[in-house]
Amino acid sequence: MEWISAERREELYAGACASVWKLELRDRYGVDAARRQLSRDEVVASMAPAVAATRAKVEAGVDLRRIKTISEPPSAYMRGAYDVASLLVEAGEDIRWLPRRLASGLLLPGNDMFVLDGKAVMFNVHDGDDNPAGQQWDSDQALVARCREAFEAAWSVAVPHEEYRAA
């Protein structure tokens, strides 16, 4: 497992040409604390670059899938995340929601992860205050296979964005 910089993480993400599968496991992220103070219109405007990048990746034929694990009832952060996720769905990303009640029988990694082109994995590590603590990358094929299996198992029970309603 190699620790990588945030810049290298962005390079690896940008370089994915077939698929990017992301599994998010947290109920909140400290990096977004300032965004929670914005109005919905300000959040939408701040997401314009991410929406454009998503649309470009999808138009280039990249399979973008994301699973957002969610506690129920959801936190205020996750209610907001649900609201703006539709922008990414409209741009072509396939987002599903994984209520924790459906995740109990799954073997999932300890950190948020990306599976890139089915050949490498990246992990986002956070500290106890929900702030980013670093990124890890690995191309060990046994690890990649386990992460792909974990993602596929979670994908099979996760609820498509358009169908999800918080309990």
N, C-alpha and C positions, 0 to 999 in steps of 0.2 A: 504494500500500500504506500503510495507516494503522496505527500502533502504538496498541494499546488496553490499558486496564487489565484486571486479572483480574476486576474487578467487571463491567466492560462485556462481557467474554467470557462470563461467566455469564448476563448479561441476554440476549445474543444467542442463546446456547444455549437458554435457557428459552423464548425467543420463537419458536423454530422450531415450526411447526405442521403441517408435512407430512412432512419427513424430516430426519434428521441422519445423515450418513455420516461415519465417523471412520476415518482411516488412521493407525495407529501404526507408526513405523519403528524405534524404539529397542529395545535389549535390556535396558535398565534406566533407571530414573528416580530421580534423587537425592532428589526430594521424598518418596519413599516409604521412605527409608533407615530411619527409626524404625519403620515398620510391619514391616519384616523381622525385628525383634526380638520381635514379638508371637506368641502361640500362634495356631493356626488359629481357635479359638473367639473370640479377641480380634479377629482380622482380620474374621471373619464379622460380629461385633457392630459393628465400626467401619464396615462397608460397608452397614449397614441403611439409612441415609439415601439412599445411591446406588441401592440396590435398590428402595426405595420410589419414588424419583423416576423410575427406569426404568419400573417398572410403571405409574405414572401417565401417563407419556408414551405408552407403548404403548396403554393403555386409551383415551387420547384420539385414537388413530389415527395417531400419528407412527411413521413407518418408521425404526426405529433399526438401523443396520448398523455393524459395526466390523470392521476387518481389523487383526490383530495380526501384524506381521512378526516372524519368529522365526529365530534362528540355531540350527543343529543341530550337536552336541547343545545343548540350551537351557541358558542360564545359570540359576543358582539362582533369580534374580529371576523369570525367565520360567516356571520350573516352578511357582513359587508363584502367578504370575499366571494360569497355566492352571487351577490348582486352584480359584481363587476366581471365575474367569470364568463358571463354571457357575451361580453365583448370579444373574448378570445375564442369562444365557440363560434360566434358569427364570422370570425376571421379564419376558421377552419380547424382549430384545435379540438380534438375529441376529449372532453373532460367528463369524468365520472366521479361520483361521491361515494365514499366508503364509510358508512356509519360504523362506529366501533362495535356495535352489537353484531355486525356481520363479519367482523375481522377476528373474532376470538379464536377461530379454528385455523387461522392462517399463520404461517411462519414468515414474518416480515423483518427487514433489516432494522437496526437500531437508529439509523439516521435517514433523512430524506435522501433519495437517490435518483440518478439518471442512468438509464441504459442507453448508450449511444451506438447506433447502427448495429446493435446486437453483439458488439465486439469489445466494449469497454464499459466501465461503470465509474460514476462520480458520486461522491457523497457530500452533502452539506452538513457540517457539524455545528451545533449550537451550544451555547453555554446555558447555565441555569436561569439566566434572566432573558432567555429567548433571543439573544444576540448572536450573530455569526461568529464562530470560533475557528473557522478554517474549512478548507475543501480537501478532499482526498480523491485520488484517481487510481484505477487499477485495470489492467487488461488480462489478468489471470483468467483463463477460460473457464476454470472450474467455478470461480467466484461469479463471473459473468453469467454462467448457466444458472447458478442458484438465484441470482437476482432476477433473471428473466423469468424463471419459474415462479418466484414470489410475485412478480408483477402480474404475470398471466393469471395466477390464482386469484389475486385481488381484483383484477379486471373482470373476471368471470362473475363475481358477486357484487361488484360496485354498480351503482345506479347511474344511468346516463343523466347528464346535467338537466336536460329538458323534463325528465321524469321525477327528479329528486324533490321531495318535500320533507323538510325537517320534522321529526316526530315531536 
